[in-house]
Structures are given as C-alpha cells and as structure tokens.
Amino acid sequence: MAFKITEECIACGACTPECPNEAISEGDPVYIIQPDRCNECVGFYDTQQCASVCPVDACVADPDHKETNEELLAKKERLHPA
C-alpha cells in the first residue's frame, strides 16, 4: 500500500530527497505523497525511506491504497522502465 503523510508532519522536507519515485511534494501545510507514484520503495530498499528519515513518524501506511507486492513492483517498472 502507498504511504501517506499525516498532520503530525513538521514540514522539514527530510523525506523528499529520499523518495526514489519523486512521489513526495510540499503541500499546505504538510507534505503529501502521491499514491500513484509511491511503491513503498519496493525494489529499491528494504524499508520505506520516507518513514525511516521522518523525525516525527508522520509517514505511515495508507489503508486507502492497498497493493500487493507484485503491484508495487509493477509500479516501479512503470515509473522506471529499463
């Protein structure tokens, strides 16, 4: 499932450069993750990079965007064709 950024976000921007899919952008007032670009870093890293660098744990799984591992890998391939 894609991740989302909760209202606990302090808008520090630490997550933005960590996303391999450029799915994170500055929102108002908190940053946002585009679910059609987020693949939980599957195929890139073992953990979600946004969540690992967030100082306030504002990056969490989004239950409204559940996807299988195969779907997440397909999203990676769509965003980063070989």
MDAnalysis code that builds the backbone (N, CA, C; Angstrom):
import MDAnalysis as mda
import numpy as np

u = mda.Universe.empty(246, n_residues=82, atom_resindex=np.repeat(np.arange(82), 3), trajectory=True)
u.add_TopologyAttr("name", ["N", "CA", "C"] * 82)
u.add_TopologyAttr("resid", np.arange(1, 83))
u.add_TopologyAttr("resname", ["MET", "ALA", "PHE", "LYS", "ILE", "THR", "GLU", "GLU", "CYS", "ILE", "ALA", "CYS", "GLY", "ALA", "CYS", "THR", "PRO", "GLU", "CYS", "PRO", "ASN", "GLU", "ALA", "ILE", "SER", "GLU", "GLY", "ASP", "PRO", "VAL", "TYR", "ILE", "ILE", "GLN", "PRO", "ASP", "ARG", "CYS", "ASN", "GLU", "CYS", "VAL", "GLY", "PHE", "TYR", "ASP", "THR", "GLN", "GLN", "CYS", "ALA", "SER", "VAL", "CYS", "PRO", "VAL", "ASP", "ALA", "CYS", "VAL", "ALA", "ASP", "PRO", "ASP", "HIS", "LYS", "GLU", "THR", "ASN", "GLU", "GLU", "LEU", "LEU", "ALA", "LYS", "LYS", "GLU", "ARG", "LEU", "HIS", "PRO", "ALA"])
u.atoms.positions = np.array([
    [0.842, -1.175, 0.000],
    [0.000, 0.000, 0.000],
    [0.879, 1.227, 0.000],
    [0.405, 2.267, -0.595],
    [1.154, 3.519, -0.609],
    [1.242, 4.077, 0.802],
    [2.161, 4.954, 0.988],
    [2.294, 5.644, 2.265],
    [1.625, 7.006, 2.151],
    [1.349, 7.602, 3.296],
    [0.814, 8.963, 3.340],
    [1.525, 9.698, 4.463],
    [1.393, 11.008, 4.445],
    [1.991, 11.839, 5.477],
    [0.853, 12.427, 6.298],
    [0.941, 12.218, 7.600],
    [-0.127, 12.661, 8.493],
    [0.055, 14.123, 8.893],
    [-0.911, 14.629, 9.612],
    [-0.880, 16.021, 10.061],
    [0.198, 16.279, 11.114],
    [0.869, 15.219, 11.588],
    [1.986, 15.403, 12.510],
    [3.217, 15.960, 11.804],
    [3.188, 15.993, 10.470],
    [4.314, 16.494, 9.673],
    [4.696, 17.895, 10.126],
    [6.015, 18.103, 10.286],
    [6.520, 19.419, 10.662],
    [7.105, 20.159, 9.455],
    [6.880, 19.626, 8.261],
    [7.313, 20.244, 7.004],
    [8.816, 20.497, 6.963],
    [9.586, 19.551, 7.474],
    [11.044, 19.711, 7.485],
    [11.660, 19.378, 6.125],
    [10.968, 18.566, 5.316],
    [11.463, 18.224, 3.990],
    [12.463, 17.088, 3.951],
    [12.723, 16.450, 5.058],
    [13.713, 15.369, 5.091],
    [13.343, 14.206, 4.176],
    [12.071, 13.974, 3.992],
    [11.600, 12.830, 3.221],
    [11.742, 13.012, 1.707],
    [11.623, 14.233, 1.244],
    [11.559, 14.494, -0.193],
    [12.727, 13.912, -0.986],
    [13.972, 14.197, -0.626],
    [15.079, 13.661, -1.433],
    [15.277, 12.152, -1.286],
    [14.651, 11.538, -0.309],
    [14.819, 10.104, -0.069],
    [13.938, 9.244, -0.967],
    [12.898, 9.816, -1.541],
    [11.940, 9.035, -2.326],
    [12.480, 8.730, -3.723],
    [12.660, 7.453, -4.069],
    [13.200, 7.107, -5.381],
    [12.223, 7.376, -6.525],
    [10.955, 7.593, -6.207],
    [9.939, 7.824, -7.236],
    [9.485, 9.269, -7.321],
    [10.117, 10.148, -6.559],
    [9.736, 11.560, -6.529],
    [8.239, 11.713, -6.280],
    [7.728, 10.929, -5.325],
    [6.297, 10.921, -5.015],
    [5.920, 11.940, -3.952],
    [6.901, 12.559, -3.329],
    [6.638, 13.466, -2.210],
    [6.813, 14.905, -2.664],
    [5.838, 15.725, -2.311],
    [5.927, 17.143, -2.645],
    [5.413, 17.981, -1.484],
    [5.773, 19.249, -1.523],
    [5.363, 20.159, -0.467],
    [3.892, 20.478, -0.624],
    [3.157, 20.278, 0.448],
    [1.744, 20.610, 0.448],
    [1.506, 21.810, 1.354],
    [0.264, 22.060, 1.648],
    [-0.078, 23.180, 2.524],
    [-1.058, 22.686, 3.566],
    [-0.657, 22.495, 4.779],
    [0.612, 22.884, 5.398],
    [1.630, 21.744, 5.483],
    [1.230, 20.502, 5.207],
    [2.158, 19.370, 5.344],
    [2.510, 18.813, 3.969],
    [3.590, 18.068, 3.922],
    [3.992, 17.413, 2.682],
    [2.976, 16.330, 2.322],
    [2.937, 15.961, 1.040],
    [1.997, 14.941, 0.580],
    [2.747, 13.891, -0.248],
    [2.187, 12.694, -0.267],
    [2.720, 11.603, -1.082],
    [1.685, 11.261, -2.136],
    [2.090, 11.252, -3.391],
    [1.199, 10.886, -4.486],
    [1.083, 9.362, -4.515],
    [-0.082, 8.815, -4.204],
    [-0.215, 7.360, -4.124],
    [0.052, 6.637, -5.444],
    [-0.152, 7.302, -6.564],
    [0.109, 6.649, -7.848],
    [1.598, 6.550, -8.159],
    [2.441, 7.225, -7.366],
    [3.890, 7.151, -7.543],
    [4.587, 6.400, -6.408],
    [3.920, 6.250, -5.268],
    [4.529, 5.577, -4.115],
    [4.422, 4.059, -4.262],
    [5.558, 3.390, -4.157],
    [5.545, 1.926, -4.182],
    [6.250, 1.353, -2.957],
    [6.237, 2.128, -1.867],
    [6.836, 1.708, -0.593],
    [8.314, 1.386, -0.732],
    [8.959, 1.914, -1.735],
    [10.383, 1.691, -2.009],
    [10.688, 0.238, -2.391],
    [9.656, -0.543, -2.727],
    [9.844, -1.938, -3.132],
    [10.704, -1.977, -4.395],
    [11.720, -2.811, -4.362],
    [12.641, -2.917, -5.483],
    [13.817, -1.956, -5.387],
    [13.753, -1.038, -4.445],
    [14.846, -0.089, -4.213],
    [15.527, -0.339, -2.874],
    [14.714, -0.407, -1.806],
    [15.219, -0.527, -0.437],
    [14.396, -1.543, 0.337],
    [14.926, -1.978, 1.458],
    [14.216, -2.929, 2.321],
    [13.186, -2.250, 3.213],
    [13.309, -0.939, 3.387],
    [12.368, -0.187, 4.219],
    [11.919, 1.060, 3.476],
    [10.816, 1.619, 3.920],
    [10.305, 2.847, 3.318],
    [11.190, 4.004, 3.770],
    [11.830, 4.634, 2.816],
    [12.814, 5.669, 3.134],
    [12.199, 6.905, 3.776],
    [11.002, 7.278, 3.363],
    [10.370, 8.458, 3.976],
    [10.144, 8.221, 5.466],
    [9.650, 7.045, 5.802],
    [9.384, 6.730, 7.207],
    [10.680, 6.626, 8.005],
    [11.727, 6.131, 7.369],
    [12.975, 5.946, 8.115],
    [13.668, 7.263, 8.451],
    [13.426, 8.323, 7.690],
    [14.082, 9.601, 7.976],
    [13.174, 10.615, 8.665],
    [11.894, 10.326, 8.760],
    [10.958, 11.279, 9.345],
    [11.200, 11.419, 10.846],
    [11.479, 12.640, 11.320],
    [11.779, 12.825, 12.743],
    [10.554, 12.747, 13.657],
    [9.354, 12.785, 13.077],
    [8.142, 12.764, 13.918],
    [7.212, 11.605, 13.568],
    [7.682, 10.650, 12.807],
    [6.896, 9.467, 12.419],
    [5.580, 9.835, 11.736],
    [5.632, 10.812, 10.827],
    [4.430, 11.248, 10.121],
    [4.170, 10.450, 8.843],
    [5.114, 9.633, 8.403],
    [4.947, 8.813, 7.194],
    [4.450, 7.438, 7.607],
    [3.224, 7.127, 7.204],
    [2.586, 5.879, 7.622],
    [1.909, 5.208, 6.423],
    [1.637, 3.924, 6.561],
    [0.929, 3.189, 5.515],
    [-0.472, 3.767, 5.351],
    [-0.914, 3.878, 4.107],
    [-2.228, 4.431, 3.787],
    [-3.196, 3.292, 3.503],
    [-4.107, 2.994, 4.431],
    [-5.024, 1.873, 4.241],
    [-5.984, 2.061, 3.070],
    [-6.077, 3.260, 2.542],
    [-6.939, 3.514, 1.384],
    [-6.273, 3.126, 0.067],
    [-5.000, 2.749, 0.108],
    [-4.266, 2.392, -1.105],
    [-3.496, 1.082, -0.905],
    [-4.230, 0.011, -0.711],
    [-3.610, -1.305, -0.512],
    [-3.191, -1.888, -1.861],
    [-1.971, -2.450, -1.892],
    [-1.443, -3.060, -3.104],
    [-0.610, -4.277, -2.728],
    [-0.582, -5.243, -3.623],
    [0.243, -6.421, -3.400],
    [1.691, -6.090, -3.740],
    [2.584, -6.949, -3.333],
    [3.989, -6.779, -3.665],
    [4.186, -6.762, -5.181],
    [3.442, -7.587, -5.891],
    [3.541, -7.625, -7.345],
    [3.094, -6.299, -7.953],
    [2.030, -5.714, -7.413],
    [1.557, -4.422, -7.904],
    [2.577, -3.320, -7.630],
    [3.221, -3.391, -6.468],
    [4.237, -2.396, -6.134],
    [5.444, -2.511, -7.060],
    [5.846, -3.733, -7.384],
    [6.955, -3.935, -8.327],
    [6.574, -3.458, -9.723],
    [5.326, -3.690, -10.127],
    [4.861, -3.231, -11.435],
    [4.865, -1.707, -11.498],
    [4.514, -1.063, -10.403],
    [4.542, 0.389, -10.348],
    [5.974, 0.881, -10.513],
    [6.922, 0.203, -9.873],
    [8.334, 0.564, -10.015],
    [8.757, 0.481, -11.489],
    [8.372, -0.616, -12.137],
    [8.738, -0.803, -13.547],
    [8.094, 0.256, -14.435],
    [6.870, 0.649, -14.114],
    [6.184, 1.684, -14.897],
    [6.894, 3.025, -14.739],
    [7.334, 3.339, -13.517],
    [7.984, 4.616, -13.256],
    [9.440, 4.645, -13.677],
    [10.066, 3.469, -13.713],
    [11.499, 3.375, -14.062],
    [11.706, 2.272, -15.095],
    [11.245, 2.490, -16.335],
    [11.426, 1.447, -17.354],
    [12.911, 1.202, -17.638],
    [13.216, -0.032, -17.900],
    [14.616, -0.404, -18.139],
    [15.145, 0.117, -19.447],
])
